């Protein structure tokens, strides 16, 4: 195939060329001069299975011939490691490191949070893999000079010495990267003793890792060996190539790795030959991109070489620049273009490292029933089995809440073996019960009692539910295998549903691709779980979630064959008619480097490990390779959820270069790129635009007299005055807000707690004839909080609030006892307006009786009590209660004159506020109230929404129903006669 030579053979293909296709074309040309048996002995080594399939497919299209052997790098090196043990499971490596990291955190808790144990073990294992791949031993790390570093790096170095056996024991327990390096070294040693004479071509690797550089160098020196580089810049001058070797600052250049390979093989840029004479799709664009991406110290070459580029409009005629307002708009625009490509039969590939963007694009494509072929698949933790298993493990370390219970009961995998319809019906009834009761923490006793009282027989279902969901918390540490087995057994029991003891089933849990992927991961964890040892349920949940987050689910046959989503690795050696480069913002592409908790940048450089700049250079090469495709879209979002974004450095360079070449029509070319993008953005915005709907008018429904409310409580009168529409919705339409799923420590509950505390306090003081003291207030408060408030934080906060107002209660109670004696708590009454057929009801918090027989009404307020004017015009609760006390009395209390009515304010600024009884007699109060009710009972009176709210910021329970926001308080009400 090749002429004999002592120099290494290095070929390359320019950026933008369909690499697999050009590779096969070049091979077919060379095979045409070879005997069929020599072709069959030829060996092609590629770095991904996807590329191997593509090369195989291209050969299959013809002409008919004996095919060469096509190997993926992993299978190629497996032969050399047949005598070595299997590579150690990555999970086992991390489990072993967990023990060391846990010990480190116990000794130095300031190093990281406890929940990050697995992440630290994972990053350390990744570092060890990198060290093995780059040929860096622990002695090199030990020899690093950390005298000028912080104590953190010295601690990390000390930890390496403890964990060094992970690199020292490569022969007995090698990791994947260590095993591959050992295999490559073994292969190279064999080749040096007995060089193979058949052609061996290593194609598609960029030499980004040390192991690959060794193999590339060895293959290039074989008698019939060669390497083929993707995305080589044939347009960069030799002087610029020479500049790439001048320090770390050049490592972020897209061609830096190729320069390192040339230095390693003692080659010059002119020694790199084109593998095939297939030209790039847009040679002028290749020259433009090459100049735009020159190293920063030599960007002055823009001035010298820019005018030689010629007219830039042809170079960019197939380039579209999308500058979307938001990432959602960017995703919708990409999806729209991919849909057009599917209609036209184009192969369209979205290339981006931003997984959030790819998920948004996938969701947008679902509008047209298009499922893209995503090379990365779906994260296992987001798949149905992954979510289900994470919900189940929460039962081990969290107290069962109504939210947790219903989340699992409604999951598609719960009770999936049979009778799921019945299960969902029972779940709905249980949810309504839990909402009505405000149950935060359901327990087996309450659930069984509810099921026993239900009209439908659900005993089997409830027995299964209580057995699976209740009392699953594990307080002490347990061995990891025991926790894992208990976790999986519980998940299968919940998924299978109630079954006879003789039958066991896991329902749909392990079915489909996601279920099988989860099961494989579970088996891998089970095989190595004994390494972890004793672990708490909380740590187990964190560990299990971290393991799931690193798994993925992919159905190779589910996606559209021409609508593709690639990561940057897959895109290096693939080709498509239309390439979309998405998410081109700083922090996304190039990605922000992950923080390294073990080695800083200088230590990495001194040890010979990969630097962040080298990773940026790899991303730059991916960009250069993709942006030179036949048709290209470059997309970015101008804003993220938080702030404006920064364009990717490579976009900035191209924009600046184009803008600085007016004689070559650079600004016009850039404007055309943006205009093409604007056309698609306008289409998407039109697609998203909905017809204008007239704003709703301010409602003022007027129901017929017979439908109007005939009974209200005194607490609702304030709402009738301020927001009549709320009374209409509640009393006429009989609408109630859905009860919250879980009781929360809100203002309503705090008011209930304060009322109960004061009732117990005053009753005890009266019955035992003892004074009210601060100490007793706090004692009763602590007891009531323990019985009724299950949230530790809320108990502490409310205890502190009660402590602040305790002295005010003591002082106030002393004054109140001098005026009267407590006679009733939570006393009820009602009074009719017979002429209107209307009844007003009331419940007084507290009623005292004076020595002269008069009554004093008290109402407790945990917030600010209403002012005198507010009581006069709006909040008439105490005034009306006084009028009712004098006319009808309360239950157990005969009518009597009311001497006073007082709000006892127990808010931030405790204050007692009396009702203005002296200014208005109770007879006048009742007359005014009767007139108010008469107005709302007569035909034609509308229940206007938010008629006299105290503040525009006040929220009403029925504001959404009234469509508040489409109108405001300045709009006139729109009466609507109802029948």
Helices and strands as residue ranges (DSSP letters): E 10-14, H 19-31, H 36-41, E 43-46, H 49-60, E 69-72, H 73-78, G 79-81, H 90-107, G 114-116, H 117-134, H 138-142, H 151-162, H 165-168, H 176-193, E 200-203, H 210-220, E 225-232, H 238-243, G 248-250, H 256-265, G 269-271, E 273-274, H 283-292, G 296-298, H 301-305, G 306-309, H 313-316, E 319-324, H 327-344, E 348-351, H 355-365, G 366-368, E 372-374, E 378-379, G 380-382, H 384-397, H 402-409, H 420-437, H 444-453, H 459-469, E 478-479, H 480-496, H 512-528, G 529-531, E 534-535, H 537-549, E 552-553, E 560-566, H 568-571, E 578-581, H 601-607, H 612-627, E 631-637, H 649-659, G 662-664, H 666-688, E 698-702, G 705-707, E 711-713, H 714-722, H 724-727, I 728-732, H 747-768, H 774-788, H 792-819, E 820-833, E 838-850, E 855-861, H 868-873, H 877-887, E 898-905, E 911-914, H 922-937, E 943-944, E 973-977
